[in-house]
Amino acid sequence: MSILFDCKNLTKTWSSSPIFTEVSFAAFAGDHLGIIGPNGAGKSTLLKIIAGEVSSDAGEITRRRGLSMHYVPQMPSFPPHCRISELLARLDQGAAHETSAARIQAESLLMQAGLYDLEQEIGSLSGGWHKRVALALGFAAEAELLLLDEPTNHLDLAGILWLEKLLLKNRNAWIMVSHDRSLLSSTVKKIIEINKVFPGNSLLSEGNYERHLLHRSDLLAGLASQQESLQNKLRREKEWLRQGVKARTTKSKFRMDQAYELEETVSKLSNKARITNVDFSFSANEGKSRILMKLNEVSCQLGEQKIINKFSCTIQNKQILGILGSNGSGKSTMLNIFTGAIKPQEGTITFPPQIRSVYFTQDRRSLDPELTLKQAVAPDSDSVKYREQLIHFASWLRRFGFTSEHHHTKVGKLSGGEQARLLIAQLMLQPADLLLLDEPTNDLDIQTLEALEQSLREFEGAVVIVSHDRYLMERLCQSYLGFVENTRGEKTILPFASVQQWQNYSSGLISGKILPLASASTSGENPLGASIINGQKSTKKLSYLEQREYDGMEKTIATYETELKKAHEDLAAAASTGDSKLLQQKSAQLNQLQEKTDALYLRWEELEGKRSAETDK
């Protein structure tokens, strides 16, 4: 396996303060490597050093001669009036044919992502489509090493699934900075964590995110054991020194010197092991009502578009509800209806008196960029009030990973992750029955995500959360409401039992094989707790014809999978010819076959659900 580059003792400093020091690792052909670490650890800077965008202050990086690399930054920048087709045409440079295989591949990737009009100006696209264009260009370039900095930023769940497929298919080496734990679990083969707590300031693990957690846990346990052993030894040596040594022999002097060295070693180890923990704990209100909110036949229209149509649901105490849907489907609108910021045109919303809700907005619009961090949390004094107790603002900010150096920093100068932590620090001071969270995980590092996840699990009220973080949603949510839309543009909101079930059902709608239900009403004491198959309660056993269909399903699926494999091979062959029309034809055939296969799996799940329900009776 050939080496692509080798980093030795890389160090980078900003404003006389080191970001990371003496980081060493290498990458080889075919590596799929994830870089993780707390905010401010220098992950993006390290990636830029690898890409040659910036230089290190110390250490060296040796790249293989002739190594081809492609770097996709967090925030791709394109000329706003440039058409997408013009960006793709740049891939033709140096190609033997007028239309290069790379350009055809990029067009195919964008069509698979759902972008068909390539004559649009890039400036007319949302941030999510900007990122898709940048990723398509990166993957189509087929560089020996692809460098991706937070590639899931601005992508909705559909975009993340599209990216996940690209990463899994890519046989060349790639390195990805990411906080998306599901993506790290499913795609990477190695992980390097940049963190001062580790010897050498980094930890390299073979395997995916779960394997890294085990490796990390074992190492930290070993460091803690080593620290405890050294501290015990230091206590014994100090006791010996306190007793006094009458004869200053060579041996006693050596033991004294050894004790001082040991004390310095323990001090360094203690400082290194001191992790800045984030301590979240939302404050629940004293409300005792079981039902916090009821929506009955609610409809909402923005402009000419009907976002929500005759929707009913009940939100109860101790419930964690996930809202699923693509960008622009209406998830944030639903949260604004819950808060009362948007009034529905039809239907009623009822809730107990004195209910209190807290709303976390993804655009951070409630933050004043001109305030200092101290002013943002304690504008009128040096203390904050939390659960009827006064806490000094510095102690409060320390819970969220802020040191004294941040106190007089203006909010507008904080990073995205720091602003997210500040917003949570403000919201936690407000007692609430209902937490409404709109993309709370944006810009948060994994350490902060874990703390947030734990605090939400322990919250005494109800939580409604919109997030593209599958890992967080699947570990927290007991039930889901999903926005779905078929090929005719008909929208509805349905209850689902899992993220995967919503994905499967949405795929069936897109393929035109499943029609949406006439009503998305959910009500009753346990509105979302029933067993749901594809958004519908499974109540009937298999009919004779359904049983025959189920018996032949395995063979049919195997046939479709074989045809799907051949369609992928045909598409790859078409890409190598440089024939744009042939590529579009093969791409369309592949997409149609994929939709049919997805619908077949969806039908199999429906029949399997009925069989399971029948067996359980």
C-alpha positions in Angstrom: 0.0 0.0 0.0 1.6 3.2 -1.2 1.9 6.2 1.2 0.3 9.5 0.1 1.7 11.8 2.7 3.4 11.7 6.1 3.0 14.3 8.9 5.7 14.6 11.6 5.3 16.8 14.7 3.1 19.4 13.0 2.5 22.5 15.1 0.3 25.5 14.4 -0.1 28.7 16.4 -2.6 31.5 16.2 -1.9 34.8 18.1 1.0 33.2 20.1 -1.4 30.5 21.3 -0.8 26.9 20.0 -3.9 25.3 18.3 -2.2 21.9 18.2 1.4 20.7 18.7 3.5 17.8 17.5 0.7 16.0 15.6 2.0 13.0 13.6 0.2 10.6 11.3 0.3 9.3 7.7 -2.3 8.5 5.0 -2.1 5.7 2.4 -3.8 4.9 -0.9 -7.4 3.9 -0.3 -7.6 5.3 3.3 -11.0 6.6 4.4 -10.1 8.7 7.4 -12.2 10.9 9.7 -10.7 13.7 11.8 -12.6 14.6 15.0 -11.9 16.7 18.0 -13.4 19.5 20.1 -14.1 23.0 18.7 -10.9 24.9 18.4 -8.7 21.9 18.3 -7.5 22.8 14.8 -9.1 20.1 12.7 -9.9 22.4 9.7 -6.4 24.0 10.0 -4.8 20.6 9.9 -6.8 19.7 6.8 -5.7 23.0 5.1 -2.1 22.1 5.9 -2.5 18.7 4.2 -4.1 20.5 1.2 -1.3 23.0 1.1 -3.6 25.9 1.7 -1.7 27.0 4.8 1.7 26.1 6.3 2.6 24.7 9.7 4.8 26.6 12.2 6.9 23.6 13.0 7.2 20.0 11.9 7.0 18.8 8.3 4.6 17.1 5.9 6.0 15.0 3.1 3.7 14.4 0.1 4.2 11.7 -2.5 5.5 13.3 -5.7 2.7 14.0 -8.2 0.0 13.4 -5.7 -3.4 14.8 -7.0 -5.6 16.3 -4.3 -9.0 18.1 -4.3 -10.0 20.2 -1.3 -13.7 21.0 -0.5 -13.9 23.7 2.2 -16.7 24.2 4.7 -18.1 27.2 2.9 -17.6 26.7 -0.9 -17.3 30.0 -2.8 -18.4 30.3 -6.4 -18.9 33.4 -8.6 -22.7 34.1 -8.0 -23.5 34.8 -11.7 -21.7 31.7 -12.9 -24.0 29.0 -14.3 -23.6 25.4 -12.9 -22.8 24.1 -16.4 -19.9 26.6 -16.6 -18.5 25.3 -13.4 -18.8 21.7 -14.7 -17.1 22.7 -17.9 -13.9 23.5 -16.0 -13.5 19.7 -15.5 -13.0 19.4 -19.3 -9.6 21.2 -19.1 -6.9 18.9 -20.4 -9.3 16.2 -21.4 -8.9 14.3 -24.6 -12.6 14.6 -25.5 -14.5 17.8 -25.7 -16.7 16.6 -22.8 -14.6 14.9 -20.2 -15.6 11.8 -18.2 -15.2 13.9 -15.0 -17.8 16.4 -16.3 -20.2 13.6 -17.2 -19.7 12.1 -13.8 -20.4 15.4 -12.1 -23.6 15.9 -14.1 -24.7 12.4 -13.2 -24.0 13.0 -9.4 -26.0 16.2 -9.4 -28.9 14.5 -11.2 -28.8 11.7 -8.6 -29.0 14.5 -5.9 -32.1 15.9 -7.6 -30.5 18.9 -9.4 -31.5 18.7 -13.1 -31.4 22.3 -14.3 -27.7 22.9 -14.8 -28.2 26.3 -16.5 -29.1 28.0 -13.2 -26.8 30.6 -11.8 -25.0 29.3 -8.7 -26.0 32.4 -6.8 -29.7 31.4 -7.0 -29.1 28.2 -5.1 -29.4 27.6 -1.3 -26.4 26.8 0.8 -27.3 23.1 0.7 -27.2 23.1 -3.1 -24.0 25.0 -3.1 -22.5 22.2 -1.0 -23.9 19.6 -3.3 -22.3 21.2 -6.4 -18.9 21.5 -4.6 -19.1 17.9 -3.5 -20.1 16.7 -7.0 -17.1 18.6 -8.5 -14.8 17.0 -5.8 -15.9 13.4 -6.3 -16.0 13.7 -10.1 -12.3 15.0 -10.2 -11.3 11.5 -9.0 -8.2 12.9 -7.2 -6.0 10.4 -5.4 -6.8 12.2 -2.2 -10.1 14.0 -1.5 -10.2 16.4 1.5 -13.6 17.3 2.9 -14.1 19.9 5.6 -17.5 19.4 7.4 -19.2 18.1 4.2 -22.6 17.7 5.9 -22.9 21.4 6.7 -26.1 22.9 5.1 -27.2 19.4 3.9 -30.6 18.1 4.8 -31.1 14.4 5.6 -31.5 13.5 1.9 -28.3 15.3 1.0 -26.4 13.5 3.8 -27.7 10.1 2.5 -26.5 11.1 -1.0 -23.1 12.0 0.4 -22.9 8.8 2.4 -23.4 6.7 -0.8 -20.6 8.7 -2.6 -18.2 8.1 0.3 -18.9 4.4 0.4 -18.5 4.0 -3.4 -15.3 6.0 -3.6 -12.2 3.7 -3.9 -9.6 6.5 -3.7 -8.4 7.9 -0.4 -10.4 10.6 1.3 -10.1 12.5 4.6 -13.1 14.1 6.2 -13.5 16.5 9.1 -16.9 15.8 10.6 -19.1 15.8 13.7 -21.7 13.6 12.1 -21.4 10.4 14.2 -23.7 8.3 11.9 -21.5 9.2 8.9 -18.4 8.4 10.9 -19.8 5.1 11.9 -20.9 4.0 8.4 -18.1 5.3 6.2 -14.6 5.7 7.8 -12.0 3.0 8.2 -9.7 5.1 10.5 -10.2 8.0 12.9 -7.7 10.5 14.2 -8.9 12.6 17.2 -7.0 15.9 17.8 -7.1 16.5 21.5 -4.5 17.7 24.0 -5.6 15.0 26.5 -3.7 12.3 24.5 0.0 11.6 24.4 1.3 13.3 21.2 -1.9 15.5 21.2 -3.7 13.0 18.9 -5.1 9.5 18.9 -5.3 7.3 15.8 -7.8 4.4 15.8 -8.4 1.6 13.2 -12.0 1.2 12.4 -15.2 3.4 12.6 -16.5 5.7 15.2 -17.6 3.0 17.6 -14.2 1.3 17.4 -12.6 4.6 18.2 -14.8 5.1 21.3 -13.6 1.8 22.7 -9.9 2.6 21.9 -10.3 6.1 23.4 -12.0 4.7 26.5 -9.3 2.2 27.1 -6.5 4.8 26.7 -8.2 7.3 29.0 -8.7 4.6 31.6 -5.0 3.7 31.3 -4.0 7.4 31.7 -6.2 7.7 34.8 -4.7 4.6 36.3 -1.2 5.9 35.6 -2.0 9.3 37.1 -3.4 7.6 40.2 -0.4 5.4 40.6 2.0 8.3 40.2 0.0 10.4 42.7 0.2 7.7 45.3 3.9 7.4 44.8 4.3 11.1 45.0 2.5 11.2 48.3 4.9 8.6 49.7 7.9 10.5 48.5 6.6 13.8 50.0 6.0 12.0 53.3 9.6 10.9 53.3 10.8 14.4 52.6 8.6 15.8 55.4 10.2 13.4 57.9 13.5 15.1 57.3 16.8 13.5 56.2 19.6 13.9 58.7 22.3 12.7 56.5 22.4 14.3 53.0 23.9 11.3 51.3 24.1 10.9 47.6 21.2 8.4 47.8 19.0 10.8 49.6 19.8 13.6 47.3 19.0 11.4 44.3 15.6 10.5 46.0 14.8 14.2 46.5 15.6 15.0 42.9 13.4 12.0 41.8 10.5 13.3 44.0 10.7 16.8 42.4 10.7 15.2 38.9 7.8 13.0 39.8 5.8 16.0 41.0 6.4 17.8 37.7 5.4 14.7 35.8 2.1 14.4 37.8 1.4 18.1 37.3 1.8 17.8 33.5 -0.3 14.6 33.4 -3.1 16.3 35.4 -3.1 19.3 33.2 -3.2 17.2 30.1 -6.0 15.0 31.4 -8.1 18.0 32.4 -10.8 18.2 29.7 -13.1 21.2 29.4 -16.4 19.5 30.1 -19.7 20.9 28.9 -22.4 20.7 31.6 -26.0 21.0 30.2 -29.0 20.6 32.4 -32.3 22.2 31.2 -34.5 23.5 33.9 -38.1 22.1 33.8 -41.0 24.3 34.9 -43.3 23.3 37.7 -46.2 22.5 35.4 -47.8 19.1 36.1 -50.2 18.8 33.1 -49.8 15.6 31.2 -51.0 17.0 27.8 -49.0 20.1 26.9 -50.5 20.9 23.5 -53.2 19.7 21.1 -53.5 20.6 17.4 -56.8 19.8 15.7 -57.3 20.0 11.9 -54.6 22.7 11.6 -53.8 24.1 8.2 -51.2 26.7 7.3 -50.4 28.3 4.0 -47.4 30.6 3.2 -48.0 32.5 0.0 -49.6 30.2 -2.5 -48.0 27.1 -0.9 -50.0 25.0 1.6 -47.4 23.8 4.1 -49.6 21.9 6.5 -53.1 20.6 5.7 -55.7 19.5 8.3 -53.0 18.2 10.7 -53.8 16.9 14.2 -51.5 15.7 17.0 -51.0 15.7 20.7 -47.8 16.5 22.6 -47.5 15.0 26.0 -45.2 15.5 28.9 -42.0 13.3 28.9 -42.3 12.9 25.2 -39.3 13.4 22.8 -40.7 13.9 19.3 -38.6 14.1 16.1 -39.7 16.1 13.0 -38.4 14.8 9.7 -38.5 16.3 6.2 -36.3 17.7 3.5 -35.2 21.3 3.3 -38.1 23.6 2.7 -40.7 21.0 3.6 -42.2 22.9 6.5 -40.3 21.6 9.6 -39.4 25.1 10.9 -43.0 26.3 10.1 -44.4 23.6 12.3 -42.1 24.7 15.2 -43.2 28.3 14.7 -46.9 27.2 14.9 -46.1 25.4 18.2 -44.6 28.6 19.6 -47.4 30.8 18.3 -45.1 32.9 16.0 -47.2 31.7 13.0 -51.0 31.5 13.3 -52.6 28.8 11.3 -55.4 29.7 8.9 -57.6 26.8 10.0 -57.9 24.5 13.0 -57.4 25.0 16.7 -54.4 24.8 19.1 -55.1 24.2 22.8 -52.7 24.0 25.7 -52.9 24.2 29.5 -52.7 27.7 31.2 -49.2 29.0 32.1 -47.4 26.5 29.8 -43.9 27.7 29.1 -41.9 26.8 26.0 -38.3 27.6 25.0 -37.4 27.8 21.3 -33.9 27.2 19.9 -33.6 28.8 16.4 -31.1 27.6 13.9 -30.2 31.1 12.6 -29.1 32.4 16.0 -31.2 35.5 15.3 -31.8 36.1 19.0 -28.1 36.8 19.7 -26.9 40.4 19.7 -23.5 40.4 17.9 -22.4 43.6 19.7 -22.8 42.3 23.2 -19.9 40.7 25.0 -20.2 37.1 26.2 -20.7 38.3 29.8 -23.4 40.8 28.8 -25.2 38.2 26.8 -25.8 35.9 29.9 -25.7 38.5 32.8 -26.6 41.9 31.4 -27.5 43.6 34.8 -25.2 41.9 37.3 -22.4 39.4 37.8 -24.8 36.5 38.5 -27.4 34.5 36.8 -30.5 32.8 38.4 -30.7 29.1 37.8 -33.3 26.9 39.6 -33.8 29.7 42.2 -30.1 29.9 42.9 -27.7 32.7 42.1 -24.6 31.6 40.2 -21.6 33.8 39.3 -21.6 34.4 35.5 -18.0 33.0 35.2 -19.1 29.7 36.8 -22.1 29.5 34.6 -20.1 30.1 31.4 -17.5 27.6 32.5 -20.3 24.9 32.3 -20.4 25.5 28.5 -16.7 25.4 27.9 -16.0 29.1 28.1 -12.9 30.3 29.9 -12.2 33.8 31.4 -10.5 34.7 28.1 -13.9 34.7 26.4 -15.8 36.9 28.9 -15.2 40.2 27.0 -15.3 38.7 23.5 -18.2 40.1 21.4 -20.8 37.5 20.4 -20.3 38.4 16.7 -16.7 37.2 17.0 -17.5 33.8 18.4 -17.4 30.7 16.2 -20.6 29.0 15.1 -20.1 26.3 17.8 -19.5 28.9 20.5 -22.6 30.8 19.5 -24.7 27.6 19.7 -23.3 26.9 23.2 -24.1 30.5 24.2 -27.6 30.2 23.0 -28.1 27.0 25.0 -26.6 28.8 28.0 -29.2 31.5 27.7 -32.1 29.1 27.1 -31.3 26.9 30.1 -31.9 29.9 32.4 -35.6 29.8 31.3 -37.8 27.2 33.1 -39.8 25.4 30.5 -42.4 22.6 30.0 -41.7 22.3 26.3 -38.3 22.5 24.4 -38.6 23.3 20.7 -35.2 22.8 19.0 -34.5 23.7 15.4 -31.2 22.2 14.2 -29.5 22.5 17.6 -26.6 20.3 16.6 -25.2 22.7 13.9 -21.6 23.6 14.5 -21.4 21.6 17.8 -18.4 19.3 18.4 -19.0 15.7 19.4 -18.2 16.3 23.1 -20.9 19.0 23.2 -23.3 16.8 21.2 -23.0 14.1 23.8 -23.6 16.5 26.7 -26.7 18.0 24.9 -28.0 14.5 24.2 -27.7 13.5 27.9 -29.4 16.7 29.1 -32.4 16.2 26.7 -32.8 12.6 27.9 -33.0 13.8 31.5 -35.3 16.8 30.8 -38.5 16.6 32.8 -40.8 18.2 30.2 -41.4 17.4 26.5 -39.0 17.9 23.6 -39.7 18.5 19.9 -36.6 18.4 17.8 -35.7 19.1 14.2 -32.3 17.8 13.2 -30.4 16.1 10.4 -28.2 14.4 13.0 -29.5 10.8 12.7 -27.3 9.6 15.5 -28.9 12.1 18.0 -32.4 11.5 16.7 -32.3 7.7 16.8 -30.9 7.7 20.4 -33.3 10.2 21.7 -36.7 10.2 19.9 -39.5 7.9 20.9 -41.6 8.8 17.8 -41.5 10.9 14.7 -43.7 13.1 12.5 -42.5 13.1 8.9 -43.3 15.4 5.9 -43.7 13.4 2.8 -44.5 14.4 -0.8 -45.1 12.3 -3.9 -44.4 12.9 -7.6 -47.6 14.9 -8.0 -46.5 17.4 -5.3 -49.1 16.2 -2.8 -47.9 16.7 0.7 -48.9 15.2 4.1 -47.6 14.7 7.6 -47.5 11.1 8.9 -46.4 9.4 12.1 -43.4 7.1 11.9 -41.6 4.8 14.3 -38.0 5.5 13.0 -35.9 7.6 10.7 -35.4 4.6 8.4 -39.1 4.0 8.1 -39.6 7.6 7.0 -36.8 7.3 4.4 -38.3 4.1 3.0 -41.8 5.5 2.8 -40.5 8.7 1.2 -38.7 6.6 -1.4 -41.9 4.8 -2.2 -43.8 8.0 -2.7 -41.2 9.4 -5.0 -41.3 6.3 -7.1 -45.1 6.7 -7.4 -45.7 3.2 -6.0 -47.4 4.4 -2.8 -50.1 7.1 -2.5 -50.2 9.4 0.6 -52.9 8.8 3.2 -55.9 11.1 3.0 -55.4 12.3 6.6 -52.4 12.6 8.9 -54.5 12.9 12.0 -53.0 11.5 15.2 -54.8 11.8 18.5 -55.6 10.0 21.7 -53.7 9.2 24.9 -50.8 7.7 23.0 -50.9 9.4 19.6 -47.6 8.1 18.2 -47.0 5.0 20.2 -49.0 2.6 18.0 -47.3 0.1 15.8 -47.0 1.8 12.4 -46.0 0.2 9.1 -45.2 2.8 6.4 -47.2 5.4 8.3 -50.3 3.1 8.6 -51.4 1.0 11.4 -51.0 -2.7 10.7 -54.4 -4.3 11.7 -55.1 -7.0 9.1 -53.5 -10.3 8.5 -52.1 -11.3 5.1 -54.7 -12.3 2.5 -54.2 -15.3 0.2 -52.8 -13.1 -2.6 -50.6 -11.2 -0.2 -49.2 -14.4 1.2 -48.4 -15.6 -2.4 -46.8 -12.2 -3.1 -44.7 -12.5 0.1 -43.6 -16.0 -0.7 -42.1 -14.9 -4.0 -40.6 -11.7 -2.6 -37.1 -13.0 -1.9 -36.6 -14.3 -5.4 -37.9 -11.0 -6.9 -35.6 -8.9 -4.8 -32.6 -11.0 -5.8 -33.5 -10.4 -9.5 -33.8 -6.7 -9.0 -30.5 -6.5 -7.1 -28.8 -8.3 -10.0 -30.3 -5.9 -12.5 -29.3 -3.0 -10.3 -25.7 -4.2 -10.2 -25.6 -4.4 -14.0 -27.2 -0.9 -14.3 -24.3 0.5 -12.2 -21.8 -1.2 -14.5 -23.6 0.2 -17.6 -23.4 3.7 -16.1 -19.7 3.4 -15.4 -19.1 2.2 -19.0 -21.2 5.1 -20.4 -19.1 7.6 -18.3 -15.9 6.3 -19.9 -17.2 6.9 -23.5 -17.7 10.6 -23.1 -21.2 10.3 -24.6 -23.3 12.8 -22.6 -26.7 11.5 -24.0 -25.8 7.9 -23.4 -24.8 8.8 -19.8 -28.1 10.6 -19.2 -30.0 7.6 -20.6 -28.1 5.1 -18.4 -28.4 7.4 -15.4 -32.2 7.6 -15.8 -32.5 3.8 -16.2 -30.5 3.3 -13.0 -32.7 5.8 -11.1 -35.9 4.1 -12.3 -34.6 0.7 -11.3 -33.4 2.0 -7.9 -36.9 3.5 -7.3 -38.5 0.1 -8.2 -36.1 -1.7 -5.9 -36.7 0.7 -3.0 -40.5 0.3 -3.5 -40.1 -3.5 -3.5 -38.2 -3.4 -0.2 -40.9 -1.1 1.2 -43.7 -3.5 0.1 -41.7 -6.4 1.7 -41.5 -4.4 5.0 -45.3 -3.8 4.9 -46.1 -7.5 4.4 -43.5 -8.5 7.0 -45.1 -6.1 9.4 -48.5 -7.7 8.9 -47.1 -11.2 9.4 -45.4 -10.1 12.6 -48.6 -8.5 13.9 -50.5 -11.7 13.1 -47.8 -13.8 14.8 -47.9 -11.7 18.0 -51.7 -12.1 18.4 
